């Protein structure tokens, strides 16, 4: 990871699985039961990354993120998240007129960030309130339900829903939008600072036939929804989001 080369004076912290458990016990004992209750390891990792940045402040990066230039000019923002991709989530599109999602493979925030506090709160709610979660799962087929369950309980869907439902906090978030959100070449980028190579994707592999079907269904959904996004134009900002 070239983060250290671009920021030689920054402090770096790497957490092993045991480090994560110790951190939860020391800093967030009130969340220990909730942390252990998440079914999948990726959910626990997602939850931990929000807790770590909420407490320590700074930037979180997956190991497969490559940066091309320093992040110094982002330090003045309360929080920074990347544009991820156009969403196929029906709830975000219909309820909040939000046709895109935030990424969580890399983000930054000040210690005590109100937006991260809301994300953490929603991770707990997604675990304990099935009715609240059901809205985000509507329209998800059985072929890819396991993956979208993760996304909507601790991942990009959860972060994006928090952004949509809390506009007063969304105003504090600096979103790294590309010039054209409809161009797939601009997806999975950390603005013009770097790229998420997605080389260590958490997505469950499952049976190869089942995975091919799930991928095909996702592709068909994106193709069907693309004209709607194209009509909105290439630019998105907070004013285009929740209303």
C-alpha positions as CSV (number, residue, x, y, z in Angstrom):
1,X,0.0,0.0,0.0
2,X,1.5,3.4,-1.1
3,X,-0.3,5.4,1.6
4,X,2.8,5.6,3.7
5,X,4.9,6.8,0.8
6,X,2.6,9.7,0.2
7,X,2.2,10.5,3.9
8,X,5.4,9.7,5.7
9,X,4.6,11.8,8.7
10,X,1.2,10.3,9.5
11,X,0.5,7.7,12.2
12,X,-0.6,4.3,11.0
13,X,-2.4,1.6,12.9
14,X,-3.1,-1.9,11.6
15,X,-5.5,-4.2,13.5
16,X,-5.4,-8.0,13.5
17,X,-8.5,-10.0,14.5
18,X,-7.2,-10.1,18.1
19,X,-6.5,-6.4,18.1
20,X,-10.0,-5.7,17.0
21,X,-11.4,-7.7,19.9
22,X,-9.2,-5.9,22.4
23,X,-10.2,-2.6,20.9
24,X,-13.9,-3.4,21.2
25,X,-13.4,-4.5,24.8
26,X,-11.5,-1.5,25.8
27,X,-13.2,1.3,23.9
28,X,-16.8,0.0,23.2
29,X,-17.7,-2.6,25.8
30,X,-21.3,-1.6,25.3
31,X,-21.1,-3.0,21.8
32,X,-19.4,-6.3,22.6
33,X,-22.6,-8.3,22.4
34,X,-23.7,-6.7,19.2
35,X,-20.3,-7.2,17.6
36,X,-20.3,-10.9,18.4
37,X,-23.9,-11.2,17.2
38,X,-23.1,-10.3,13.6
39,X,-23.3,-13.5,11.6
40,X,-20.6,-12.9,9.1
41,X,-17.0,-11.8,9.6
42,X,-17.3,-9.0,7.1
43,X,-20.1,-7.5,9.1
44,X,-17.9,-7.4,12.2
45,X,-15.1,-5.8,10.2
46,X,-17.5,-3.2,8.8
47,X,-18.8,-2.4,12.2
48,X,-15.3,-2.2,13.6
49,X,-14.1,0.3,11.0
50,X,-16.8,2.7,11.9
51,X,-16.1,2.4,15.6
52,X,-12.3,2.8,15.1
53,X,-12.6,6.0,13.1
54,X,-15.3,7.4,15.3
55,X,-13.0,7.0,18.3
56,X,-9.6,7.7,16.8
57,X,-10.4,10.0,13.9
58,X,-8.4,9.8,10.6
59,X,-8.8,7.7,7.5
60,X,-9.7,4.0,7.0
61,X,-8.5,2.2,3.9
62,X,-8.9,-1.4,2.8
63,X,-5.6,-2.9,1.8
64,X,-6.5,-3.0,-1.8
65,X,-6.9,0.7,-2.2
66,X,-4.1,2.4,-4.2
67,X,-3.6,6.2,-3.9
68,X,-2.1,8.5,-6.6
69,X,-1.7,11.7,-4.6
70,X,-1.8,12.9,-1.0
71,X,-5.0,13.4,1.0
72,X,-3.8,16.6,2.7
73,X,-6.5,18.8,1.3
74,X,-9.3,16.5,2.7
75,X,-8.2,17.0,6.3
76,X,-10.5,20.0,6.8
77,X,-13.7,18.1,6.3
78,X,-15.8,16.6,9.1
79,X,-16.1,13.4,7.1
80,X,-15.2,12.2,3.6
81,X,-16.7,9.3,1.7
82,X,-16.3,8.1,-1.9
83,X,-19.0,7.8,-4.5
84,X,-19.4,4.0,-5.1
85,X,-21.7,3.3,-8.0
86,X,-25.2,3.7,-9.3
87,X,-27.5,1.7,-7.0
88,X,-30.1,-0.9,-7.9
89,X,-31.7,-0.6,-4.5
90,X,-35.4,0.2,-4.9
91,X,-35.8,1.8,-1.5
92,X,-33.1,4.4,-2.0
93,X,-34.4,5.2,-5.5
94,X,-38.1,5.4,-4.8
95,X,-38.1,6.7,-1.2
96,X,-35.2,9.2,-1.4
97,X,-34.7,9.8,-5.1
98,X,-31.1,8.6,-4.6
99,X,-29.8,6.6,-7.5
100,X,-26.2,6.2,-6.2
101,X,-24.4,4.8,-3.2
102,X,-21.5,5.8,-0.9
103,X,-18.5,3.4,-0.6
104,X,-17.0,2.2,2.7
105,X,-13.8,0.7,1.5
106,X,-12.1,4.0,2.3
107,X,-13.4,7.0,4.2
108,X,-12.3,9.6,6.7
109,X,-13.8,11.4,9.6
110,X,-13.1,13.5,12.7
111,X,-13.2,11.7,16.0
112,X,-16.7,11.8,17.3
113,X,-18.2,12.4,13.8
114,X,-22.0,12.7,14.1
115,X,-22.5,11.0,10.8
116,X,-20.4,8.0,11.9
117,X,-22.4,7.9,15.1
118,X,-25.6,7.6,13.0
119,X,-24.0,4.8,10.9
120,X,-23.1,2.9,14.1
121,X,-26.6,3.4,15.4
122,X,-28.0,2.0,12.2
123,X,-25.7,-1.0,12.2
124,X,-27.3,-1.9,15.6
125,X,-30.8,-1.2,14.2
126,X,-30.2,-3.3,11.2
127,X,-29.3,-6.2,13.5
128,X,-32.3,-5.8,15.8
129,X,-35.1,-4.3,13.8
130,X,-36.2,-6.7,10.9
131,X,-39.0,-4.4,9.9
132,X,-36.6,-1.5,9.4
133,X,-34.3,-3.7,7.4
134,X,-37.0,-5.1,5.2
135,X,-37.5,-1.9,3.3
136,X,-33.9,-2.1,1.9
137,X,-34.2,-5.8,1.1
138,X,-37.4,-5.4,-1.0
139,X,-36.8,-6.7,-4.5
140,X,-33.7,-8.6,-3.7
141,X,-33.8,-12.1,-5.1
142,X,-32.8,-15.3,-3.3
143,X,-29.9,-15.6,-5.7
144,X,-28.0,-12.7,-4.1
145,X,-29.9,-12.2,-0.9
146,X,-26.9,-13.1,1.3
147,X,-24.6,-10.5,-0.2
148,X,-27.3,-7.7,-0.1
149,X,-28.1,-8.6,3.5
150,X,-24.5,-7.7,4.4
151,X,-24.5,-4.6,2.3
152,X,-27.7,-3.4,3.9
153,X,-26.9,-4.2,7.5
154,X,-23.3,-2.9,7.7
155,X,-22.0,-2.1,4.3
156,X,-22.5,0.4,1.5
157,X,-26.3,0.1,1.5
158,X,-26.4,0.9,5.3
159,X,-24.0,3.9,4.9
160,X,-26.0,5.2,1.9
161,X,-29.3,4.8,3.8
162,X,-28.0,6.7,6.7
163,X,-26.9,9.5,4.4
164,X,-30.4,9.6,2.8
165,X,-32.3,9.5,6.0
166,X,-30.2,12.1,7.9
167,X,-29.9,15.1,5.5
168,X,-28.8,17.3,8.4
169,X,-25.8,15.0,8.8
170,X,-25.3,14.4,5.1
171,X,-24.5,18.1,4.8
172,X,-21.4,17.4,6.9
173,X,-20.2,14.7,4.5
174,X,-17.8,15.5,1.6
175,X,-18.7,13.1,-1.1
176,X,-16.0,12.5,-3.7
177,X,-18.1,12.5,-6.8
178,X,-16.7,11.9,-10.3
179,X,-17.5,14.2,-13.2
180,X,-19.9,11.6,-14.6
181,X,-21.5,9.1,-12.2
182,X,-23.1,7.2,-15.1
183,X,-19.7,6.2,-16.6
184,X,-18.7,2.9,-15.0
185,X,-15.0,3.8,-15.5
186,X,-15.6,6.3,-12.6
187,X,-17.0,3.7,-10.2
188,X,-15.0,2.4,-7.2
189,X,-12.6,5.4,-7.2
190,X,-11.6,7.4,-4.1
191,X,-12.3,10.6,-6.1
192,X,-9.2,11.5,-8.0
193,X,-7.0,10.4,-5.1
194,X,-7.0,6.7,-5.7
195,X,-8.7,3.5,-6.8
196,X,-10.3,0.5,-5.1
197,X,-8.9,-2.5,-7.0
198,X,-11.4,-4.9,-5.3
199,X,-8.7,-7.6,-5.3
200,X,-9.8,-8.9,-1.9
201,X,-13.6,-8.8,-2.4
202,X,-15.6,-10.2,0.5
203,X,-18.5,-11.2,-1.7
204,X,-19.5,-14.8,-1.2
205,X,-18.5,-17.1,-4.1
206,X,-21.0,-19.9,-3.5
207,X,-21.8,-22.2,-6.3
208,X,-20.4,-20.9,-9.7
209,X,-23.7,-21.4,-11.4
210,X,-25.6,-19.5,-8.6
211,X,-23.0,-16.7,-8.7
212,X,-23.3,-16.3,-12.5
213,X,-27.1,-16.1,-12.2
214,X,-26.8,-13.5,-9.4
215,X,-24.4,-11.4,-11.4
216,X,-26.6,-11.6,-14.5
217,X,-29.6,-10.5,-12.5
218,X,-27.7,-7.5,-11.1
219,X,-26.5,-6.6,-14.6
220,X,-30.1,-6.7,-16.0
221,X,-31.3,-4.5,-13.1
222,X,-28.5,-1.9,-13.8
223,X,-29.3,-1.9,-17.5
224,X,-33.0,-1.3,-16.8
225,X,-32.3,1.5,-14.4
226,X,-29.5,3.2,-16.4
227,X,-31.8,5.3,-18.6
228,X,-33.4,6.9,-15.5
229,X,-29.9,7.9,-14.2
230,X,-28.8,9.1,-17.6
231,X,-31.9,11.4,-17.7
232,X,-30.7,13.0,-14.4
233,X,-27.4,13.8,-16.0
234,X,-23.8,13.1,-15.1
235,X,-23.6,15.2,-11.9
236,X,-24.8,14.4,-8.4
237,X,-24.4,16.3,-5.2
238,X,-26.2,16.5,-1.8
239,X,-28.9,18.7,-3.3
240,X,-29.7,15.9,-5.8
241,X,-30.1,13.3,-3.0
242,X,-32.6,13.1,-0.2
243,X,-35.5,15.5,-0.4
